[in-house]
Structure formats: structure tokens, C-alpha cells
Amino acid sequence: MTVDHIQDLAAFVGASPSSFHAAAEAGRRLAAAGFAQLDEAAQWPATAGKYFVIRDGAIVAWVLPESAGPTTAFNILGAHTDSPSFKLKPKPTTSAFGWLQAGVEVYGGPLLNSWLDRELQLAGRLVATDGVESLVATGPLLRFPQLAIHLDRAANEGLALDKQRHMNPIWGQGTPATADLLGLLADRAGVDPAAVGGFDIVVADTQPGAVFGANGEFFASGRLDNLSSVHAGLAALLAVADGAVPAGGLPVVPVLAAFDHEEVGSASRSGACGPLLEDILVRISDGLGASVSERRRAFANSFCVSADAGHAVHPNYPERHDPANHPVLNGGPLLKINANQRYATDATGAAVWARLCAAAAVPYQEFVSNNTVPCGSTIGPLTATRLGIRTVDVGVPLLSMHSARELCGTKDPLYLARATEEFFRTAV
């Protein structure tokens, strides 16, 4: 079961080099399982069923049970589809000394050195002037070449990379007069280059995910932050939709909400700061005939598990971690805690998570930052603030977070999926 889950996670990541691809791949899998895609501009059915909506690089999917009523709670697994990377700039075709290069802008907070000397691809969407969108993924095309040690004898004493001067990938030989990167992308997508009016294109690693270690206990892949959570939520929702349900049916409406732009602050129409989730929950509530008061009661009874990858203790840098809390790979998903509410976990949420993991026979472990190393944040506090829904922050432990190639244990993604499946079946 663990092997099957990891292999499926590797396939999901491989099919998701950009947030737009991740949303499309999740939608493809949902459609294959009988979920209906809804158009936000159309009237939605008010009947029980399995549904999803894609907005740009985000996807929200849910199962509406026959027993759902105006005050039925929503159990939401929140995650995000984007990862730290580089985004193609306008006029992206550049050249120097006979090398064709791509003009890129840093997206989020990638570990720059981890992107050096890798076979990379461009992936994302092209939008024609008539509004038609086309996804594209080039396969191996680019490389950030590192300077040879002979030309920088001090490189091993402290590599310093300038984001503008040094992070310009090569993708061929020639000049802008003889080659056009946007034209290449349009050709790969099968569209007329002259019709392309806009693009959202990122750089992604092309190396497939791999299991390794003395006993096959490690899994390395790009974009585990945070496709590991999206995949776990997707697997859990599909299991709930197709598997056995509690007597009397599902007591809640299970929802997978995978937002875009978390790595750059979530402030977009498809990010967690935007109205996407609220729009959908309100429309579901309207379809159930809820009054404003009944909707507020439903939200008061709802719960959100914000799932985003976290940090395992690093054996070479133990001083960067809290001295008493040392999460390890394959020790179970993290319960993420921060006194300053960078994570939304409180005592109530911690108790709910403990109960869910016990019911699912899944171990879990606490994560808290060293006081001198401030932690990042997640969609958890954003969702709790925007909707007033009780929220807890969890996630798979990683090493090498924000590297081009991250590392997790082979057991933890399945643990997270099992705990999420229990969550989707349970009124908390």
C-alpha cells in the first residue's frame, strides 16, 4: 500500500510541473472517478453528487451527500498547488556570447543553488487573445550552469548567487534574431505564436521521483511542498467518494481546497486570501436552501485541516531546530504549532488532530520552531481569519524544503492521506 501510494504520488508530481497542471491533473482524476466539473459562471445543481471547480491554478472539489442540509458542516482539507521556482519574464528570449538564455524572475523562496546543473523544463499556460488557454510542458530544455571550480576557487567556502546576473538559464545557441522562446512554447502547445496574448510559465525540474535508502525509506522529488498535501487530500476524497460510508451517510461535506500562490503570499483570485473557497461554500450552502443564519451555523460547526509540508530535524544542523521537538521522517505527519499564530493550531485543533490520527491508526509528531529561527506561514491562519472556521496546521515532514528536489519518508504521505480520509468521514 505504501509503495502504491508513493508511486502514485510520483506520477502526480510528474504530471504537475506547474500549478495549472496540478489543478488539471487533479481534475482529470476526479472526472475519471465520476466527479462533475462545474462552471463558475453557470447555475449549479442543488442535488447530491461529486463536484469540482478549477479557477486558474487552483481546484476545489467536494462530495455533497444525500443527507446534507442547511446547517451541515464542511470538513475542508486546504493545501496549495504552487512551489518555489522561477517565472518567465516578458520578452524572455535573451542571449550572451552565442548562448540563448531565458529571462526569469524568482518565484517565492527557492534554494537557488539546488537548481544549478539540472535538466529543467518550462511549464504553465499560454492564453490566446481570444481567451483560449493551452497548457504546455516542454520536457528537458534549460539549465542553470554553475561556474567551474577552476574559475572560482572559493566556491566551496561560500557560494553567492546573484538572482539577476547568475540565474539566467541557457536553452540553446543563437540570438533572439534566430530563435524565439515564446515561439517554441507555442509550437509545443500546438497554437499560433501570433495569437498568444499572455503567459504564466514557470521553470520545473524534470527528474522523476525516486525511492531510495537502505530499506527504501526515502522518497525524493520536486514540488513535495506542497503537492504531497494536494495528493493526500485527493486520494482521501476519492476514497470517501467511492468507498464505504458511515451508517446514515457522510455527516459532513468533505472539501478539498488546493489554492495557488501560497509561496508568494496567497493574495490572488485563486489564492487563500481571495474569495475562492468562500464563494464555493456559499454557493453550496445556497443550494441547500440555507439562510444567512443557517450558513453561519454551518461554518461554526465546520473544520479546516491546513496541510502544508514542514521540517524534519536535520542531522547536520540540529542547532537550527527546537531542542526538545525533533520530528523525523516516517514518524507521521506534523502537528505544526506557533505561539505567534504563523500556524493556526490551538489546543482545540490539536485535540481534534490527535483524535483523527488515533482513529486512523496513524502516528503524528509535533513541530515547533527554534526561538531564533522564525517559521514561515501557511494558508491556515488566512482561512481561519477569512471564514472564522476552526483550523489546525499539519503536514508531511521534509528535508531540503524549497530545494529543486525535496526529501520525505515513504510512509508519511500515506499517513497523511489516511488521517485525511478519517477527517472527511467524521463530524468533529
Steps between C-alpha positions, in 0.01 A plus 500: 500500500783741590682416175184552294432835666856625445499388138170680447639812672801487265266475201290791629806722549632402158172605341498829696801715403296818559203596714281496189609146420440394863143631488444337162642164611290502816197587287580218257514248783180632655315489168613141447343418840166654402540853635331768289688820418291810562525834322509793743300711254219243473216393728607212725290192579356484851499121503734266685805400302873536441625830362808711435592848381830612347592867524833570329759292693266410786244224540220443751316166510229367728252220562146615579325214683128427477466578870647854473282782626523876559713465816718206394865571577783516247818301571768668290850384412689810388825478302677680215606410148796736447866450595804732518653536155569755227243668277551606142527877452356702210738498201657181635737424212845637579852409392863550594815383322304271272295342779121522489372579847161543667407807700348373824382655826537326835165361621475456876806389695684222316839370616684646202801270509279190480385605151849504354611238247161333457300423187199728538180569312259785444138433592178694549234660285481707184193719455395603150356843428156337471535365855566136413752343742750230408722310742857434397794307644819484296688215661878547545592836348696725737790498744652742750870421440726536801838668470785247501704473820810595298348844440379549859738331742302629800166355386504229767568758771184696425305497174327832439245513217366828368135449402530727196850429369543130576150353471454524124454148360636397162271324252689501170749676279430799280349846539148643541509570128522126427300346785194589706417334831132596489480364149648173621242481780216575261626233262516245784145594599375480143382861481576793271781710656341816363180424692666478843391798706636399842681225686563364849804277463728362772819296509469143634736209557461203266659225711239240600434425865708218648488266799837428661672428833619183671143369525328720244394742773565828313321669211660786306308720259442853392199696627422287807427838657213485450382240251543237773203661677293552184549135409413379850180706497411376153560136595287543812212669317495230233500232770208664680308549177538141385541303824283396790330784688383508862150382581258776403744646246774760532420738788696785338579642157865402432688766302845506342619859445836525320590867456764668284758768590563392861875535448459870418243599761168354372368843397328411171161389367619139523692541826385439856465876563254522212130413496526158331417274793237732645336536159467124466385432857235772471372358172482149647319645801259690274424180313408337831254780566692647793412837644781734606455383858508133399812555292673658798402199709646271235827698500508492881481120486756471219868418526806555279818293494766720342749252354840634400839333516718565806853440623657178626804535725818532291782278633769746387330812640332397828560846647248647253218298658316515830708304755204297630298435181677298232259375230638220285415356162248213515392607849162622378367837383586811697269695727639850439493740793604866531430738788477797262229334288716451194323164518132487598530207742354550848414256779161419348652427160778292654244287681300448180813397310601258777154342489501467120848343491408252774186397311703457180780311682747765382789636709567872510767729643517863611703768326595831658778734388820591679439843657787649298376361165156647417273264308314565178122500481225313317148544372374396844494842670365656179207260479424529871506881478293525183229248584514461878524123458696304762835403349799282579835496315662169408729362227750241387853550644772577243870557469626747237178702494491747207777309324445403139487146639356443846506194726230328703445158654311240299245442779399857586301592185279193549464579870375848407256357246359254754454767766332724241268218394396460864447876518280497189273236659473655847302777665755670726 
